Amino acid sequence: MLSRSCFNLLNLDDYSSDRTRIPRVISVPGIISDFEDVNNVEIPESDTVSSVSLERRIVVANQLPLKAYRDSSESKKWCFDWDSDALVLQLKDGFSPDNDVVYVGCLGVDVDPLDQEEVAQFLLDKFKCVPTFLNSDLINKFYHGFCKHYLWPLFHYMLPLTLNHGVRFDKDTWQAYVSANKVFADRIMEVINPDEDYVWIHDYHLMILPTFLRKRHHRVKLGFFLHSPFPSSEIYRTLPVREEILRALLNCDLIGFHTFDYARHFLSCCSRMLGLDYQSKRGYIGLDYYGRTVTIKILPVGIHMRQIRSIMSLPDTAEKVKELRGKYEGKTVLLGVDDLDMFKGVGLKFMAFGLLLDENPDFRGNVVLVQILNAPRSRGSDIQEVRDEISRVASEINQKYGRKGYQPIVCVNGPVSFQDKVAYFAISECVVVNAVRDGMNLVPYKYTVSRQGSPDLDKALGLEDCSKPKKSVIIVSEFIGCSPSLSGAIRVNPWDINSVADAMVLGIMMKDCEKELRHEKHYKYVASHDVAYWARSFDQDLERACSEHYRKRCWGIGFGLNSRVVALGPNFRKLSLEHIVSAYNNMNSRLILLDYDGTMMPQDRVDKSPSPEVISVLNSLCNDAKNIVFIVSGRGRDSLGKWFSQCENLGLSAEHGYFSRWMKNSEWESCGISADLSWKNIALPVMEHYTEATDGSSIEQKESALVWHHQEADPDFGLWQAKELLDHLESVLANDPVLVKSGQQIVEVKPQGVSKGVVVKNLMETMRNRGKPADFVLCIGDDRSDEDMFEAIAASVGSRSLPDAAEVFACTVGQKPSMAKYYLDDTFQVIKMLQGLSAASSSKSV
C-alpha cells in the first residue's frame, strides 16, 4: 500500500481536520488548468496504512531507472529490470545503507489504463518505484513539445528567431508542462512523509515541481539538480514564463549546478528579474528568499566507477578490444561518442578532421576518426537535418581521402552497448568531444577510466608491461560542463575549425610522457569524484540546508505558480490591533517612532510628500498629551520640515538622527558629533567619478552625509561599481571620522556615531531624565537602518532601562527576517493601525 502523507502539519492558519489522499493512479484525459485546486480529492482515512521509513530519499526524474518490456507468453505481461546506465539509479551508491530510496518518474512505455493499478503496485513492492502515468497526448506536448523542442534548445542558447529556426513558445505546451509537473506532485504526495523524507528532483523537465510540493507542505525538504546548462540572463529572460520557473526553483532548499558559470547565470537572473542578492556564507552561496536561505551547490556529476570496472573485467570486453585492435592495426584512432542532436558539433568535428587530412598528407591512411552516434532522444525535422549534414560531410571526406582498405571517417550508428564503447575507448589514442553546448558530457571521464585499463584489457592491447604508466589525450570543447574539471585536456572552440584541427594534430603528435602526465591528472580526479561522491556531497548539503526548518514558523503566500513560503522566527508575528490598543490604553508615557519612506509612504510613489490621511493621523496622535511621536528618517531636515509643517507637535529626526527637533517651534539640534565635514571634499569627487562611469547612478547630497544610488543602473554593473566605490572610499577616508557602508542599492558616507539607534537611546534617556520614562514604545520601520532602532530597543529591554511593566512593540513592514518581533504587511496596514491608536486616544479623551 502507498503510505499516507501528513496533511498541512506546518500551516500556521486554522485548517480542517479532514485529510486528503491522492488516488494511486492518476489518469489525465486532458490538461489541468494552471489554477486548478490540487487538493480537491477527498478520500476517507484508512487505518490500513503502511509505515514510512525514516529519512527516505525520494528521487524524482522524468524517467524511472527501469527497462520495460513484454514477456513472450500469450498474456504479454509487463516485465521490468533495473536500467544500470541510469544516473538516478547509480547515485544510490552515495547514500547511507540505512537510507531507503524511492523513485518517482515515467516508465517510457504506454501502459493500458486497466493495467496501471497492478503495474503501480508491482513496481512499488518490487522496485520501490512510483510510476507517473501520462497519456500520449500529454507526453507529446510536455516532453516532445515544451521540454525538448522549446526549453532544451533555449537552455542551450538557441533562440527561435524565425519559424524555421526552432520552436516558439506555445501556451498549450506550457500548460502541458504545468499539468505533467502536477501529476508528479500528486504521485509524490502519495508516498512522502514530509517530516522525515528528502526529495531530490532532477533536471529541466520538472522545474516547477518544487512550487507544487512547497505549497502542500511548507517544510518539505527539497533539492534540485539541473543537468543541462543554465543560460545567461540575456537568453533566459526571453522566456515568457521566466519568473514562474525562477520562483519555483527558489522553493527548493538546495539547487545544484555542474559549473560555476551555470550557477552564476542563475544568480544573475534572480538579481535582474527578482531583485534578489546573494552572499557567500562560510563557503556556501546562499540566497535569502522570504526568510528561507536557498543554498547554491556547484559540483559536476561523476561516473559509476564500479560499473565501468566490472565491464572492463569481462572476457567479452577483452575479446572486443582484441577484435578492434586487429581492425585498426597500424592506425591512430581518434574517437567521438555523441548523441544525434544539433548541439553535439559532429559536423564541425568532421570538417576539422577533413582539414587535418588536407593540411597533413602524412596522416592520410594512418589516422581514423571513429564516430559513435547514439540514438536521438527526441524527434523532429532538426534530427533529420543533423543526420543529413553528418552523412554529407563524412561522404565528402571519405570520397576525397579514402582508398581501398582505408576509410577516414567511420560512423557507427547506435544503439551501441556500453561494453562496446569501453572497447572503443581502450583502443583510441585520443577522444574528441566537440559539442557547441552541453550540460556536462561524461564521455571524457569514461574514456579516461577505460584507458587506465585492467590486466585483461592490457593483455588484449598487447601491452607487455602492465605496470607502465597509462596515457590518454582528451580534446574537449570549452562550452561543455566537464571542461573546467579536465585541467589536462586540450580545450577548443568547436566553431573554430582550424583550432580543432590543430588540436587533433597536437593530440596525435604529443610525446608519450606528456600524455601520461595528463592521463594521471585526469584519472586521479575522475576516480575520486565519481557519482557516489557527487550524490553523497549533494545529500549532505541538502541535510545541512534543511537543518533550520523546524526552528521557524512557516506559512504560504501567493497564488498559482507565484506561491511561496515565508519562514520566520517562532516569536515573529503579525501586530494585532486589538493587542496593541489594549496596551496603549493602559499606559501613560508613550513613545511612538516611525520611519517615513517605505513605512508611512510607499516606495513606488513618485511624489514623496505625505498624504492628508498621514498628516491627520499624526496630528491626532501628537495631540494626546501622553504621546511623544517622532518621524525618524534618512531624509534631509529641509524636506521633512516642509512636508510636516502642519504638524505642530511632531518630532522630527533627519539624516538618520544627525539633526533633531522635538516640535515645529523647536530649533534643529545636531547630535553632538563634530561638525567638521571637510571629508566631503575628498568623497564627493570620488563619487562623481563613479557616477560618470555608471549609467543610471546618482549622488544624493545631505548636510551630514553623501549617498551614491545605483538602483537605476544595470544590476550587475551597479553592484560591481558599488563594491569598487566602497573600497575606494574606505581607502581615501581611512583617517577621517566617518563610516562608509553599503545598503540596498546605495553606498553611504556619514559621520561615525550617527544612526537611528542612537536617536532611540537619546529619546528614551531624555524621557527618563524628565521623570516620565516610556512605558509604551512603538517603533515601525522597513529597511536596514531601522534595524538599528529595533536593536537599541531590544538592548534597553535587556538592560532594564525601561520600566518593568513597559509594553514594547518593534514592528517591521513586510514579512521578512528582522530584529523586530512584529510585522505589518505594507504601508496601508501601518496607517490603519495608527488610525486605530488615534481612535483609542480620541475615545478616552471623550
Disulfide bonds with the S-S distance in Angstrom:
none
